[in-house]
Amino acid sequence: MKLLVTGGAGFIGSTFVRRRLASTSDEIVVLDKLTYAGSRSNLAQVEEDPALAPRLRFVVGDIAEPADVRPLLTDVDAVLNFAAESHVDRSILDAEAFLRTGVIGVHVLLEAVRDAAGRRPCRFLQVSTDEVYGAVEEGASVETDPVVPRSPYAAAKACGELLARSYGTTHGIDVVITRGANTYGPHQHPEKLVPLFVTNALDDQPLPLYGDGLQQRDWLHVDDHADGIGWILDRGTAGEVYNLSGEAPRTNRAITELILRTLDKPWSLVRSVPDRPGHDRRYAMDGAAARALGWVPRVPFEDGLAATVAWYADHRSWWEPAKSGDWLDYYERQYGRRLTESVGA
């Protein structure tokens, strides 16, 4: 197939591109705005490989701009939308960018797909998140449960889903949606919990743990997440939603303990900071529908986290630039006052 992958220089998108090109004969066009969270270096492994590079084309552009999107859909078989502002903390500080990418951007893509589908079949896969379900006090969310997002980030993702499904119903577009669990692994921007705590611990800096640290998430390695999206692209039923669960529930505190133990760093680095507004206590999804198609996550959590910690320890040249410049202002806005008010965890 020929695929258009939006957000293909980001964390999950670039992992999908690398693994898809290595395992299939597909051709991929990447469209990425190259915001702070996207890096062309994430695709260096492909662009430096003479066997893979000819099947990759990279375009700098914005999914919310029709002029950037429409010329790329003349001959593609599927569009996979990874493009998103994805950090809840940033959405609380400033939600507008999340709405532009997660709502307007999805609308622009769907309009382009609708036009292209009049000439040849074109599947649209919307990459979403377990956070659209909101907090799950007990049990596990299934795909037919209502979406009740509780942060601007999750609300933007839910809006994108609803738009996609409406185009499937109204215009007959071949739409499938994946909802992924909390994802971790190499190439993740250091604003997220795992890379933030790993890189801070490497530099003996405080680890700002929200509240009591007992918020629970289901964790999914990025390789498994990327492969799951490809599996649903190839086998998913039009109009359906698929949960990609990791079957590895852990609290933030347990993740912190494991990171410190892996790096042989002291617990005294951990600071309990005031919790963020509306922080969901627990997420959990039932992944039976994706498993019925034959997909299962393969990376055991402890192995995956150990390999992730080792990757950041070995790739300072990748993450140190990401924690400079504008990052310093963001970090001060997000954690400056909280660390001042923090106590030992």
N, C-alpha and C positions, 0 to 999 in steps of 0.2 A: 504494500500500500504506500501511498504518499500521504504523509501526515503534516498538519500544521499544529505545532506545539507552542502555545502562548505561555509566557513565563518560563521558557525553557532554559534560562540561565540562572534560575533560582534553585533553591535547595532540592525540592522533590522533582521539579521539572527537569533539571539537568541530570538527575539520577535516572529518570525515565529515559531521557535521550541517550545517555551512555549505554544503558543496558539494552534498550530496544535495538539500537543500531548494531550492537555486538551479537544479538541473538536472532535477528531477522534480516531480510534483504530489503526492508522498508527504506524509503527516502523521507527525510524530515526537514521541514522548514521551521526554524525557531524564530518567533517574534517576541522580543523582550525590550522593555523600556530601559533596562539597566539602571534601576533605582538603587538605593544603598544596599538592598538585599539581593540583588542580582549581580553576577560577575561572569564576564566572558571566560575567566580562568577556570570556571567550573566545567567548561566544555573542552579544555585544552587536551585532555586525554583523547578525545575524538578528532579534534582539528590537527593534532600532530601524528595521527595514525593514517598512513597512506591508503590503507584498505577501507577505512571508515569515512575519512574526510570528504570524499567525493559525493557521499550520500547525505551530507549535511549542508544546509544553507542558513546563514544567520542574518537576520534583519533587525535593525534597531527601530522600534516603533511602539506605539501606544494602542492598546486594544480599544480605547475609548475614542479613537480617531478613525472614522470610516475610510479616509484616504490611505491610512496605513494598512488597514485590514483587507479591504475588498480586492486589491490586486493579487493577494496571496491565495485566494480561494478559487482560482480559475480551474485548477485541475487536481484538487486534493480529495482524498477519500474520507478523511475524518479530521475534525478539529478537536484537540484536547486542551481545555482551558485550565491551566495551572496558575495563570496570572492572578495575583491577589496581594493586597496588603494583609499581612497575616498575624500581626502581633497585637494581642488584646490590649496590652498596656498602652501602646501607641494609639489605638482606636479610642481609648478613654481620654487621652490628651488632645487628640484632634481626629475627628471621625470623617472629615470631608473626603480625604483621599481614598478611604475605604469605600465610600459610596460611589465615587467616580469609577473606580476599577471594578468593584463587585456588583454594581447595578448598571450604570451606563455602559461600562465596558462589555458586560455580558449581553446587553441589548444590541450593541453594535455588532458583536460577533454573530448573534442569532439572526439579525437581519441579513448579514452577508451570507450565512449558511442557507437561509431561506432562498436567497437569490441564486446561489450556486446549485442548490438541490433541484432547481428547475431544469438544470442542464445535465446533471449526473447525481447519483446517490451520494449523500454526504452525511456521515454520522457526527453528532455533537456530544462530546463527553465533558460534563461539568465536574470538576474536582472540588468536592466540598468537605465538610468536617463534622465530627461528632458533636461539636459545640452547638450546632443548630437545634439539638434536642433540649438544650438547657440542662440544668442540674438534675441528676437522676439519683434520687434518695436510696432506692433499692431496686433490685432486678437489673434488667438490661433493655435498652431501647431497641425496638424493631422498626423496620423501614416504614411501616404504616402509622407509627406514632406521630402525633402532631409536632410541629417544630415550634419551640418556644424560646428563641434566642434571648440571652440576657446581657449581651455586650454589643457595642456597635459593630465590632468585627463579625460576630456570629450573626447579627441581624443582616449585614450586607451579604454574607454567604447564603443565608436563607432566602433573601430576595433574589439572588442570582439563580438559585434552584427553582424558585417559583416561576420566574420568567422562562427558564428553560422548559419546564414542564408545560407551561401555557403554550409555548410555540409548538410543542409536540402535539397537544390537543387541537389547537386552533389551525395550525398550518401544516400538520403532518410531518414535522421534522423528526428525524430519527434521533431521539435524545436518550442518553443514559446518564445517571448520576452516581458518583461514588462518594461515600462519607468515610473519611479516614480517621483512625484513632490518633492520639498524640504521637508524633513522629520524631525520631531522633536519628543521629548518624553523622557521618562526615559532611562537610560543606554547609552546615547549618549556621546561619548568622548568629553571632554571639549575644544577641538580645534575648534568645530563648533560654529556658531554664538550664538544660544540660550543658550547652556550650558556654553559657555565662558562668556557671559554677565551676566548670572544668578550667576555663581560662583564668578566672579569678584565683582559683586555688593554685594554679601553676605559678602565679605571681604573688602568692601569699596575701591576697587582697580579701576583704570581707565578702562573705556569701550572704546576700540579703534574702532570707527565707521568710515568705509571707506568713504572718500569724503563727499558728502552731505547726504549720507544715504538714498537716494531716489531710490536705486536699488530695483526692485520689484520681488518677488517670489510668487509662489503658494505654500501654506503650507498644509502638510498632516500629520496627527498624525501617529505615528509608528504602532499603533494597526490596523488602517485602511489600512496602506500600507501592513503590513504582511498578513492581511486577504484578501486583493486584490490579492496578489501573489498566495495565496492558491486557490482563486476563479478561477483565470486564469489557474492554474495547472489543476484543475478539469474540467473546461469547455471551455478553449481556443481552438481555431482551429489551427492545426499544420501549421507552416509557417507564422503565423500572429504576429503582434506587437500590444500591448495594452497599451495605456496611462492610468496611474493611477493618476488622477488629484484630488486635494483637494478642489477645488472651494473656496479657501480662499486666494486671493491675498492680500499681505501686503508688504509695504516697510520695509527695514531694520530699518529705523528711527521709524516707527510705532511699530515694534516689540520691539525696545529698550524702547520706552515710556511705553509700556504695562508692560514690565518686571519691570521697575523702580516703576511704580505705584503699581504693585502687592506687591513688597517688601518694599514699602514706603521709597524709596531711592531717593536722589536728582539728578536732571538732570546735576548738576555740575560734576558728575562722568564721563560724556560722553566727549570724546575727538575726534575731527575730525582729522583723520590721512590721510596721502597721500594714494590714492587709489592703489589697486594692478593692475599690468599690464593686459590689455585686459579684465577688469571686465565687464561682460555682464550686461546690464542695466535692462533687463526684460526677464522673462521666463513665458510662458503660454501655456497650453495644452488643447485640446479638448478631454474630456474623454468619448465621446458618445459610442465608441465601447465596452468599459468595462461595461458601464451602460446597454447597450443592452443585456449583459449576466446576468444582475441582481445585479451587485456589485455597491454599493454606499458608500462613506465615511460617518461615523456615528458620529464622535466626533466633535462637534462645536469647532471652533478654540479658542475662548476665554476660554472655559471650559478646553480644552486640554492644553493650555499654562499655565493656573493657576495651574492645577494638576502637570504639569511638573516642574514648579517653586517650588511647595511644595515638590516634590520628591527630588530635589537637596538640598533643605534646610534640609530635614530629613535624607539625606544619604551622609554626609560628609565623612564617612569612605569609601565610594565607589570612590568619585572623588578626594579627597585630594591626595592619592597616585599617581593618574594619572597626577597630576600637580606638580610632583617632579622629580628629577633625570634628564633624558634626556629631559623632557618637558621644563626645565628651559633654556636649550641651544636653543631649537626650538623657544621658546617664545621671547628670546632675538634677534635671527636672524630675526624673522618675524616682531616683533613690537618694538624692542628697539629703532632703529633710528626713526621709524615713531612716536613713542610717544614723543621722544625728539623734533621733528619738529611739534608736534600737536598744535592745537588751540582749544579753547572752541567751542563746537558744537552749 
